[in-house]
Amino acid sequence: MLRLKSKITAKDLSYILGIRQQSLNKTLQKLEKEGYIVRTPSPKDRHVMLISLTEKGNEIKPVQHDCLDVLDEFFDEELKQFTSYIDRLCKACDQQIKTIASPEDEARFDEFHERMLNMRNKMGSEDFQKMMRHSREMLFDGLFHHPFD
């Protein structure tokens, strides 16, 4: 996350990651002690600490994905068609879920949707899209590289 957003508050980071701030603070303390991050007071509010990667933190290489270029084999028109199929599949799934979802499920879906909109607003659309792309890559990497582990 810190590669996408160079400086971020612990509050925003805990919100984006979906974890309690107390749990995040424990991890941040360890990362700071090891020299991977630094916390500096915000120029706007000295009570708010901004978290950023140190040089040592930036040197950590991200997880490599072996097949990120797999879609390069397709023509633009094929990718557009594939995207339309995925969109239709998602809409069909949404419709089916709505027929079997309980009111509690609907409330959780609505809460999740609202949370995603808030994350986009906090992070900005470009950083949000990068985070979502990275999340999908991590998901597909885990599904296809070691499906039987």
N, CA and C atoms as an extended XYZ file, in Angstrom:
447
Properties=species:S:1:pos:R:3:atomname:S:1:resname:S:1:resid:I:1 pbc="F F F"
N         0.821       -1.188        0.000 N   MET     1
C         0.000        0.000        0.000 CA  MET     1
C         0.867        1.255        0.000 C   MET     1
N         1.974        1.191        0.753 N   LEU     2
C         2.860        2.353        0.830 CA  LEU     2
C         3.600        2.606       -0.484 C   LEU     2
N         3.659        1.624       -1.346 N   ARG     3
C         4.229        1.858       -2.678 CA  ARG     3
C         3.259        2.664       -3.528 C   ARG     3
N         1.968        2.495       -3.283 N   LEU     4
C         0.956        3.218       -4.046 CA  LEU     4
C         0.758        4.631       -3.539 C   LEU     4
N         0.823        4.790       -2.240 N   LYS     5
C         0.589        6.087       -1.600 CA  LYS     5
C         1.792        6.332       -0.703 C   LYS     5
N         2.645        7.253       -1.064 N   SER     6
C         3.937        7.414       -0.386 CA  SER     6
C         3.814        7.830        1.074 C   SER     6
N         2.782        8.595        1.414 N   LYS     7
C         2.563        8.990        2.807 CA  LYS     7
C         1.090        8.806        3.116 C   LYS     7
N         0.822        8.125        4.231 N   ILE     8
C        -0.565        7.833        4.589 CA  ILE     8
C        -0.672        7.775        6.108 C   ILE     8
N        -1.815        8.150        6.631 N   THR     9
C        -2.012        8.080        8.080 CA  THR     9
C        -2.345        6.643        8.479 C   THR     9
N        -2.086        6.313        9.727 N   ALA    10
C        -2.411        4.979       10.246 CA  ALA    10
C        -3.918        4.751       10.177 C   ALA    10
N        -4.678        5.799       10.435 N   LYS    11
C        -6.142        5.687       10.386 CA  LYS    11
C        -6.596        5.302        8.980 C   LYS    11
N        -6.081        6.001        7.975 N   ASP    12
C        -6.456        5.687        6.597 CA  ASP    12
C        -5.955        4.301        6.191 C   ASP    12
N        -4.753        3.968        6.595 N   LEU    13
C        -4.193        2.660        6.247 CA  LEU    13
C        -5.009        1.533        6.881 C   LEU    13
N        -5.405        1.688        8.130 N   SER    14
C        -6.210        0.643        8.787 CA  SER    14
C        -7.565        0.520        8.100 C   SER    14
N        -8.120        1.640        7.671 N   TYR    15
C        -9.402        1.611        6.968 CA  TYR    15
C        -9.273        0.879        5.633 C   TYR    15
N        -8.259        1.225        4.870 N   ILE    16
C        -8.044        0.618        3.559 CA  ILE    16
C        -7.775       -0.883        3.685 C   ILE    16
N        -6.988       -1.262        4.672 N   LEU    17
C        -6.657       -2.676        4.865 CA  LEU    17
C        -7.758       -3.450        5.570 C   LEU    17
N        -8.704       -2.726        6.167 N   GLY    18
C        -9.819       -3.389        6.847 CA  GLY    18
C        -9.419       -4.059        8.148 C   GLY    18
N        -8.454       -3.463        8.860 N   ILE    19
C        -8.039       -4.011       10.153 CA  ILE    19
C        -8.124       -2.931       11.224 C   ILE    19
N        -8.202       -3.374       12.464 N   ARG    20
C        -8.279       -2.421       13.575 CA  ARG    20
C        -6.978       -1.635       13.657 C   ARG    20
N        -7.089       -0.377       14.047 N   GLN    21
C        -5.918        0.482       14.126 CA  GLN    21
C        -4.929       -0.030       15.176 C   GLN    21
N        -5.433       -0.613       16.270 N   GLN    22
C        -4.542       -1.158       17.299 CA  GLN    22
C        -3.689       -2.291       16.731 C   GLN    22
N        -4.302       -3.159       15.922 N   SER    23
C        -3.548       -4.261       15.308 CA  SER    23
C        -2.507       -3.717       14.341 C   SER    23
N        -2.901       -2.728       13.561 N   LEU    24
C        -1.965       -2.124       12.616 CA  LEU    24
C        -0.801       -1.470       13.347 C   LEU    24
N        -1.086       -0.770       14.445 N   ASN    25
C        -0.023       -0.089       15.190 CA  ASN    25
C         1.048       -1.048       15.668 C   ASN    25
N         0.662       -2.250       16.083 N   LYS    26
C         1.652       -3.254       16.502 CA  LYS    26
C         2.575       -3.613       15.342 C   LYS    26
N         1.983       -3.813       14.180 N   THR    27
C         2.782       -4.143       12.999 CA  THR    27
C         3.672       -2.976       12.607 C   THR    27
N         3.119       -1.764       12.658 N   LEU    28
C         3.900       -0.581       12.302 CA  LEU    28
C         5.088       -0.390       13.247 C   LEU    28
N         4.889       -0.661       14.527 N   GLN    29
C         5.989       -0.552       15.491 CA  GLN    29
C         7.125       -1.492       15.110 C   GLN    29
N         6.776       -2.717       14.730 N   LYS    30
C         7.797       -3.696       14.329 CA  LYS    30
C         8.519       -3.240       13.061 C   LYS    30
N         7.737       -2.755       12.087 N   LEU    31
C         8.336       -2.301       10.835 CA  LEU    31
C         9.238       -1.088       11.051 C   LEU    31
N         8.819       -0.203       11.945 N   GLU    32
C         9.636        0.975       12.248 CA  GLU    32
C        10.914        0.562       12.977 C   GLU    32
N        10.785       -0.350       13.912 N   LYS    33
C        11.953       -0.824       14.666 CA  LYS    33
C        12.976       -1.482       13.738 C   LYS    33
N        12.474       -2.200       12.716 N   GLU    34
C        13.361       -2.865       11.758 CA  GLU    34
C        13.885       -1.911       10.679 C   GLU    34
N        13.361       -0.675       10.659 N   GLY    35
C        13.858        0.318        9.715 CA  GLY    35
C        13.182        0.332        8.358 C   GLY    35
N        12.008       -0.304        8.236 N   TYR    36
C        11.307       -0.351        6.956 CA  TYR    36
C        10.395        0.850        6.722 C   TYR    36
N         9.899        1.440        7.800 N   ILE    37
C         9.031        2.608        7.683 CA  ILE    37
C         9.500        3.690        8.642 C   ILE    37
N         8.977        4.884        8.427 N   VAL    38
C         9.216        5.993        9.345 CA  VAL    38
C         7.883        6.710        9.526 C   VAL    38
N         7.671        7.197       10.734 N   ARG    39
C         6.467        7.987       11.019 CA  ARG    39
C         6.897        9.418       11.287 C   ARG    39
N         6.260       10.342       10.569 N   THR    40
C         6.570       11.758       10.745 CA  THR    40
C         5.273       12.524       10.986 C   THR    40
N         5.341       13.582       11.815 N   PRO    41
C         4.133       14.371       12.058 CA  PRO    41
C         3.640       15.049       10.778 C   PRO    41
N         2.340       15.092       10.629 N   SER    42
C         1.731       15.760        9.481 CA  SER    42
C         1.938       17.263        9.612 C   SER    42
N         2.281       17.938        8.524 N   PRO    43
C         2.434       19.394        8.590 CA  PRO    43
C         1.104       20.098        8.892 C   PRO    43
N        -0.011       19.450        8.558 N   LYS    44
C        -1.333       20.036        8.790 CA  LYS    44
C        -1.785       19.876       10.241 C   LYS    44
N        -1.432       18.725       10.854 N   ASP    45
C        -1.855       18.434       12.227 CA  ASP    45
C        -0.753       17.628       12.892 C   ASP    45
N        -0.034       18.239       13.817 N   ARG    46
C         1.127       17.597       14.448 CA  ARG    46
C         0.754       16.350       15.256 C   ARG    46
N        -0.538       16.177       15.560 N   HIS    47
C        -0.984       14.986       16.292 CA  HIS    47
C        -1.132       13.769       15.381 C   HIS    47
N        -1.222       14.030       14.073 N   VAL    48
C        -1.386       12.959       13.096 CA  VAL    48
C        -0.019       12.569       12.542 C   VAL    48
N         0.247       11.265       12.548 N   MET    49
C         1.523       10.772       12.039 CA  MET    49
C         1.337       10.204       10.633 C   MET    49
N         2.236       10.581        9.734 N   LEU    50
C         2.237       10.049        8.379 CA  LEU    50
C         3.242        8.911        8.286 C   LEU    50
N         2.837        7.836        7.679 N   ILE    51
C         3.687        6.658        7.536 CA  ILE    51
C         4.245        6.646        6.120 C   ILE    51
N         5.529        6.380        6.007 N   SER    52
C         6.135        6.256        4.678 CA  SER    52
C         7.254        5.225        4.740 C   SER    52
N         7.580        4.696        3.576 N   LEU    53
C         8.662        3.714        3.483 CA  LEU    53
C        10.013        4.408        3.591 C   LEU    53
N        10.947        3.739        4.223 N   THR    54
C        12.328        4.215        4.241 CA  THR    54
C        13.023        3.657        2.998 C   THR    54
N        14.277        4.010        2.829 N   GLU    55
C        15.042        3.458        1.718 CA  GLU    55
C        15.092        1.932        1.826 C   GLU    55
N        15.286        1.434        3.051 N   LYS    56
C        15.314       -0.012        3.278 CA  LYS    56
C        13.972       -0.640        2.898 C   LYS    56
N        12.872        0.027        3.238 N   GLY    57
C        11.544       -0.469        2.884 CA  GLY    57
C        11.318       -0.482        1.387 C   GLY    57
N        11.828        0.540        0.711 N   ASN    58
C        11.686        0.608       -0.747 CA  ASN    58
C        12.513       -0.442       -1.463 C   ASN    58
N        13.566       -0.932       -0.805 N   GLU    59
C        14.431       -1.936       -1.434 CA  GLU    59
C        13.789       -3.316       -1.477 C   GLU    59
N        12.765       -3.539       -0.664 N   ILE    60
C        12.094       -4.842       -0.684 CA  ILE    60
C        11.390       -4.983       -2.020 C   ILE    60
N        11.683       -6.070       -2.690 N   LYS    61
C        11.089       -6.281       -4.000 CA  LYS    61
C         9.678       -6.821       -3.842 C   LYS    61
N         8.740       -6.284       -4.638 N   PRO    62
C         7.382       -6.814       -4.589 CA  PRO    62
C         7.346       -8.246       -5.099 C   PRO    62
N         6.305       -8.948       -4.724 N   VAL    63
C         6.128      -10.320       -5.195 CA  VAL    63
C         6.039      -10.288       -6.713 C   VAL    63
N         6.814      -11.136       -7.341 N   GLN    64
C         6.806      -11.194       -8.799 CA  GLN    64
C         5.679      -12.095       -9.282 C   GLN    64
N         5.046      -11.699      -10.349 N   HIS    65
C         3.984      -12.492      -10.946 CA  HIS    65
C         4.493      -13.029      -12.274 C   HIS    65
N         4.400      -14.330      -12.441 N   ASP    66
C         4.955      -14.963      -13.622 CA  ASP    66
C         4.145      -14.739      -14.890 C   ASP    66
N         2.855      -14.466      -14.756 N   CYS    67
C         2.035      -14.436      -15.971 CA  CYS    67
C         1.202      -13.173      -16.094 C   CYS    67
N         1.730      -12.041      -15.645 N   LEU    68
C         0.975      -10.795      -15.754 CA  LEU    68
C         0.771      -10.364      -17.197 C   LEU    68
N         1.615      -10.839      -18.082 N   ASP    69
C         1.493      -10.441      -19.479 CA  ASP    69
C         0.650      -11.425      -20.286 C   ASP    69
N        -0.072      -12.305      -19.624 N   VAL    70
C        -0.850      -13.328      -20.314 CA  VAL    70
C        -1.887      -12.709      -21.254 C   VAL    70
N        -2.435      -11.550      -20.897 N   LEU    71
C        -3.436      -10.912      -21.753 CA  LEU    71
C        -2.820      -10.224      -22.967 C   LEU    71
N        -1.503      -10.104      -22.990 N   ASP    72
C        -0.833       -9.497      -24.142 CA  ASP    72
C        -1.026      -10.323      -25.413 C   ASP    72
N        -1.398      -11.584      -25.247 N   GLU    73
C        -1.599      -12.478      -26.389 CA  GLU    73
C        -2.900      -12.193      -27.124 C   GLU    73
N        -3.778      -11.379      -26.538 N   PHE    74
C        -5.090      -11.115      -27.117 CA  PHE    74
C        -5.115       -9.766      -27.835 C   PHE    74
N        -5.911       -9.698      -28.884 N   PHE    75
C        -6.134       -8.440      -29.590 CA  PHE    75
C        -7.075       -7.580      -28.764 C   PHE    75
N        -7.036       -6.261      -29.006 N   ASP    76
C        -7.893       -5.325      -28.273 CA  ASP    76
C        -9.365       -5.706      -28.366 C   ASP    76
N        -9.796       -6.082      -29.543 N   GLU    77
C       -11.212       -6.445      -29.733 CA  GLU    77
C       -11.569       -7.686      -28.901 C   GLU    77
N       -10.664       -8.635      -28.826 N   GLU    78
C       -10.902       -9.834      -28.014 CA  GLU    78
C       -11.001       -9.481      -26.533 C   GLU    78
N       -10.149       -8.560      -26.091 N   LEU    79
C       -10.194       -8.134      -24.695 CA  LEU    79
C       -11.492       -7.400      -24.381 C   LEU    79
N       -11.965       -6.577      -25.316 N   LYS    80
C       -13.244       -5.881      -25.124 CA  LYS    80
C       -14.378       -6.893      -25.011 C   LYS    80
N       -14.353       -7.889      -25.869 N   GLN    81
C       -15.398       -8.910      -25.858 CA  GLN    81
C       -15.333       -9.707      -24.540 C   GLN    81
N       -14.141      -10.063      -24.135 N   PHE    82
C       -13.951      -10.790      -22.876 CA  PHE    82
C       -14.482       -9.963      -21.700 C   PHE    82
N       -14.169       -8.670      -21.687 N   THR    83
C       -14.639       -7.780      -20.625 CA  THR    83
C       -16.159       -7.729      -20.607 C   THR    83
N       -16.779       -7.689      -21.786 N   SER    84
C       -18.249       -7.651      -21.817 CA  SER    84
C       -18.829       -8.949      -21.266 C   SER    84
N       -18.172      -10.082      -21.532 N   TYR    85
C       -18.646      -11.360      -20.974 CA  TYR    85
C       -18.525      -11.367      -19.450 C   TYR    85
N       -17.409      -10.862      -18.963 N   ILE    86
C       -17.210      -10.810      -17.509 CA  ILE    86
C       -18.249       -9.891      -16.866 C   ILE    86
N       -18.507       -8.743      -17.487 N   ASP    87
C       -19.528       -7.822      -16.967 CA  ASP    87
C       -20.894       -8.496      -16.911 C   ASP    87
N       -21.261       -9.192      -17.985 N   ARG    88
C       -22.561       -9.887      -18.010 CA  ARG    88
C       -22.610      -10.978      -16.950 C   ARG    88
N       -21.511      -11.698      -16.783 N   LEU    89
C       -21.450      -12.750      -15.762 CA  LEU    89
C       -21.625      -12.160      -14.366 C   LEU    89
N       -20.958      -11.049      -14.102 N   CYS    90
C       -21.086      -10.389      -12.794 CA  CYS    90
C       -22.510       -9.919      -12.540 C   CYS    90
N       -23.139       -9.338      -13.562 N   LYS    91
C       -24.525       -8.887      -13.408 CA  LYS    91
C       -25.456      -10.060      -13.143 C   LYS    91
N       -25.246      -11.160      -13.854 N   ALA    92
C       -26.079      -12.348      -13.645 CA  ALA    92
C       -25.894      -12.898      -12.229 C   ALA    92
N       -24.648      -12.922      -11.768 N   CYS    93
C       -24.379      -13.379      -10.395 CA  CYS    93
C       -25.038      -12.457       -9.379 C   CYS    93
N       -24.939      -11.154       -9.602 N   ASP    94
C       -25.581      -10.191       -8.699 CA  ASP    94
C       -27.081      -10.432       -8.624 C   ASP    94
N       -27.706      -10.661       -9.781 N   GLN    95
C       -29.150      -10.906       -9.808 CA  GLN    95
C       -29.505      -12.184       -9.050 C   GLN    95
N       -28.702      -13.223       -9.247 N   GLN    96
C       -28.978      -14.488       -8.564 CA  GLN    96
C       -28.770      -14.349       -7.059 C   GLN    96
N       -27.743      -13.647       -6.679 N   ILE    97
C       -27.477      -13.442       -5.252 CA  ILE    97
C       -28.624      -12.679       -4.608 C   ILE    97
N       -29.158      -11.693       -5.325 N   LYS    98
C       -30.261      -10.905       -4.769 CA  LYS    98
C       -31.488      -11.766       -4.496 C   LYS    98
N       -31.674      -12.828       -5.263 N   THR    99
C       -32.855      -13.674       -5.050 CA  THR    99
C       -32.708      -14.573       -3.827 C   THR    99
N       -31.477      -14.850       -3.419 N   ILE   100
C       -31.279      -15.758       -2.284 CA  ILE   100
C       -30.699      -15.065       -1.045 C   ILE   100
N       -30.294      -13.813       -1.206 N   ALA   101
C       -29.647      -13.109       -0.090 CA  ALA   101
C       -30.673      -12.716        0.970 C   ALA   101
N       -30.247      -12.862        2.216 N   SER   102
C       -31.073      -12.422        3.337 CA  SER   102
C       -30.919      -10.906        3.496 C   SER   102
N       -31.798      -10.270        4.257 N   PRO   103
C       -31.622       -8.835        4.521 CA  PRO   103
C       -30.271       -8.527        5.161 C   PRO   103
N       -29.775       -9.431        6.000 N   GLU   104
C       -28.458       -9.233        6.621 CA  GLU   104
C       -27.349       -9.270        5.570 C   GLU   104
N       -27.484      -10.221        4.622 N   ASP   105
C       -26.503      -10.294        3.532 CA  ASP   105
C       -26.524       -9.013        2.705 C   ASP   105
N       -27.735       -8.549        2.379 N   GLU   106
C       -27.871       -7.309        1.605 CA  GLU   106
C       -27.213       -6.143        2.331 C   GLU   106
N       -27.410       -6.082        3.648 N   ALA   107
C       -26.805       -5.001        4.435 CA  ALA   107
C       -25.284       -5.092        4.380 C   ALA   107
N       -24.729       -6.310        4.446 N   ARG   108
C       -23.274       -6.483        4.362 CA  ARG   108
C       -22.755       -6.091        2.983 C   ARG   108
N       -23.492       -6.475        1.921 N   PHE   109
C       -23.094       -6.089        0.566 CA  PHE   109
C       -23.096       -4.575        0.428 C   PHE   109
N       -24.172       -3.944        0.931 N   ASP   110
C       -24.270       -2.488        0.857 CA  ASP   110
C       -23.139       -1.826        1.635 C   ASP   110
N       -22.830       -2.373        2.809 N   GLU   111
C       -21.745       -1.834        3.636 CA  GLU   111
C       -20.408       -1.962        2.910 C   GLU   111
N       -20.190       -3.114        2.276 N   PHE   112
C       -18.948       -3.333        1.537 CA  PHE   112
C       -18.853       -2.344        0.367 C   PHE   112
N       -19.942       -2.175       -0.352 N   HIS   113
C       -19.956       -1.246       -1.483 CA  HIS   113
C       -19.650        0.178       -1.002 C   HIS   113
N       -20.275        0.576        0.084 N   GLU   114
C       -20.040        1.912        0.643 CA  GLU   114
C       -18.582        2.069        1.071 C   GLU   114
N       -18.041        1.014        1.658 N   ARG   115
C       -16.642        1.026        2.090 CA  ARG   115
C       -15.701        1.223        0.902 C   ARG   115
N       -15.995        0.535       -0.196 N   MET   116
C       -15.165        0.669       -1.394 CA  MET   116
C       -15.251        2.086       -1.965 C   MET   116
N       -16.449        2.657       -1.976 N   LEU   117
C       -16.594        4.032       -2.453 CA  LEU   117
C       -15.810        5.002       -1.565 C   LEU   117
N       -15.874        4.793       -0.257 N   ASN   118
C       -15.126        5.642        0.666 CA  ASN   118
C       -13.619        5.495        0.456 C   ASN   118
N       -13.164        4.257        0.223 N   MET   119
C       -11.742        4.034       -0.024 CA  MET   119
C       -11.314        4.786       -1.286 C   MET   119
N       -12.138        4.712       -2.336 N   ARG   120
C       -11.809        5.407       -3.581 CA  ARG   120
C       -11.715        6.909       -3.327 C   ARG   120
N       -12.643        7.447       -2.547 N   ASN   121
C       -12.621        8.875       -2.243 CA  ASN   121
C       -11.390        9.264       -1.429 C   ASN   121
N       -11.017        8.427       -0.453 N   LYS   122
C        -9.856        8.729        0.392 CA  LYS   122
C        -8.546        8.630       -0.395 C   LYS   122
N        -8.439        7.594       -1.230 N   MET   123
C        -7.180        7.325       -1.916 CA  MET   123
C        -7.037        8.102       -3.215 C   MET   123
N        -8.136        8.431       -3.825 N   GLY   124
C        -8.107        8.969       -5.179 CA  GLY   124
C        -8.294        7.820       -6.155 C   GLY   124
N        -8.933        8.093       -7.266 N   SER   125
C        -9.286        7.035       -8.219 CA  SER   125
C        -8.072        6.282       -8.761 C   SER   125
N        -7.015        7.003       -9.067 N   GLU   126
C        -5.849        6.353       -9.666 CA  GLU   126
C        -5.205        5.362       -8.688 C   GLU   126
N        -4.969        5.777       -7.446 N   ASP   127
C        -4.377        4.883       -6.457 CA  ASP   127
C        -5.313        3.730       -6.125 C   ASP   127
N        -6.621        4.007       -6.081 N   PHE   128
C        -7.601        2.956       -5.813 CA  PHE   128
C        -7.544        1.893       -6.915 C   PHE   128
N        -7.495        2.337       -8.173 N   GLN   129
C        -7.427        1.389       -9.285 CA  GLN   129
C        -6.143        0.560       -9.215 C   GLN   129
N        -5.025        1.184       -8.857 N   LYS   130
C        -3.767        0.442       -8.710 CA  LYS   130
C        -3.907       -0.621       -7.628 C   LYS   130
N        -4.526       -0.247       -6.494 N   MET   131
C        -4.706       -1.193       -5.403 CA  MET   131
C        -5.595       -2.361       -5.842 C   MET   131
N        -6.668       -2.065       -6.555 N   MET   132
C        -7.577       -3.120       -7.000 CA  MET   132
C        -6.893       -4.032       -8.006 C   MET   132
N        -6.102       -3.457       -8.921 N   ARG   133
C        -5.354       -4.272       -9.886 CA  ARG   133
C        -4.390       -5.194       -9.153 C   ARG   133
N        -3.677       -4.634       -8.164 N   HIS   134
C        -2.722       -5.424       -7.397 CA  HIS   134
C        -3.439       -6.541       -6.648 C   HIS   134
N        -4.603       -6.251       -6.080 N   SER   135
C        -5.371       -7.263       -5.355 CA  SER   135
C        -5.791       -8.393       -6.279 C   SER   135
N        -6.255       -8.047       -7.474 N   ARG   136
C        -6.653       -9.085       -8.441 CA  ARG   136
C        -5.450       -9.921       -8.846 C   ARG   136
N        -4.310       -9.273       -9.057 N   GLU   137
C        -3.109      -10.012       -9.437 CA  GLU   137
C        -2.721      -10.998       -8.341 C   GLU   137
N        -2.815      -10.551       -7.097 N   MET   138
C        -2.475      -11.432       -5.977 CA  MET   138
C        -3.447      -12.606       -5.917 C   MET   138
N        -4.721      -12.347       -6.141 N   LEU   139
C        -5.733      -13.397       -6.116 CA  LEU   139
C        -5.468      -14.403       -7.216 C   LEU   139
N        -5.294      -13.936       -8.442 N   PHE   140
C        -5.083      -14.854       -9.553 CA  PHE   140
C        -3.754      -15.577       -9.438 C   PHE   140
N        -2.754      -14.902       -8.914 N   ASP   141
C        -1.464      -15.547       -8.700 CA  ASP   141
C        -1.641      -16.725       -7.763 C   ASP   141
N        -2.372      -16.520       -6.682 N   GLY   142
C        -2.596      -17.593       -5.713 CA  GLY   142
C        -3.450      -18.705       -6.264 C   GLY   142
N        -4.414      -18.394       -7.137 N   LEU   143
C        -5.305      -19.414       -7.668 CA  LEU   143
C        -4.627      -20.288       -8.714 C   LEU   143
N        -3.823      -19.687       -9.575 N   PHE   144
C        -3.342      -20.420      -10.719 CA  PHE   144
C        -1.925      -20.958      -10.596 C   PHE   144
N        -1.111      -20.367       -9.761 N   HIS   145
C         0.273      -20.839       -9.682 CA  HIS   145
C         0.429      -22.079       -8.822 C   HIS   145
N        -0.357      -22.189       -7.772 N   HIS   146
C        -0.229      -23.318       -6.854 CA  HIS   146
C        -1.620      -23.823       -6.464 C   HIS   146
N        -2.409      -24.292       -7.433 N   PRO   147
C        -3.796      -24.608       -7.138 CA  PRO   147
C        -3.981      -25.780       -6.181 C   PRO   147
N        -2.995      -26.645       -6.028 N   PHE   148
C        -3.188      -27.819       -5.195 CA  PHE   148
C        -2.322      -27.837       -3.945 C   PHE   148
N        -1.694      -26.711       -3.609 N   ASP   149
C        -0.864      -26.666       -2.406 CA  ASP   149
C        -1.733      -26.693       -1.162 C   ASP   149
